């Protein structure tokens, strides 16, 4: 049976009130102490954390987040810097285009909103580089709005607990969005519910080895009650790294991040033995706006934002 058929509308017999109470109680006892959840967090700190946490574990993000917030505590502070500095400070978090997104968003926040992160979903999603998930997450976690916040952890919990399938579809569906929104409680608990389900997926209802014995809603989980049937496909696997263009790009970026002056091409050539792959990786870095070519076969981190529409 399809995910759409299973959860549109909410399955009969689902006690959402009990589920809310159980998950929220579990979260109160087991939530990690993370700085972007602290009482003194700022909307800008929440936005920075959400961009950094995309495809990157908390343990790697937290020290970089602290350094960013020390150096750039407000959007205006980051917007005043060259985009290359954002890339340099991004370090080895991976997917460095996210640094350009944050820099572009900071500039737009200054230009359109007087330097204050906007509080509504519509204003947030209009910022460059901000998608549906990030807009919903910031509106919810920073401003208390009622939104369905659908990251991979939330989608997995809802697929198992409510739809009875081991894995969510590859991409979010309209059925998932309706289900998630229908499950969001009204009032002040909406943001806490969103982060609690996310935490449950991160710590207990994991992709490869779910700890059902530790799950607070195991006795309500449709997938477990059905005998934990395997899904049609295996769990999503991480992207390969060794020998890929991503690895080559990472080595090239490491040289450029560590240099405060333009880097001659011959130093970049020493990073990888395959010239065709190296040139391809270098070309994509230039196309992505992550590095700038200069006369004399020199390269540097960008000193000006990429053209409008290039940040994605």
Buried (B, 14 or more C-beta within 10 A) or exposed (E): EEBBEBBBEEEEEBEBEEBBBBBBEBBEEBBEEBEBBEEEBBBBBBBBBBBBBBEBEBEBBBEBBEEBBEEBEBBBBBBEBBBBBBBBBBBEBBBBBBBBBBBBBBBBBBEEBEBBBBBEBEBBBEBBBBEBBBBBBBBBBBBEBBBBBBBBBBBBBBBBBBBBBBBBBEEBBEBBBBBBEBBBBEEEBBBBBBBBBBBBBBBBBBBEEBEBEEBBBBEBBBBBEEEEEEEEEEEEEEEEEEEEBBBBBBBBBEBBBEBEEBBEBEBBBEBBEEEEBBBBBBEBBBEBBBBBBEEEEBBBBBEEBBEEEBBE
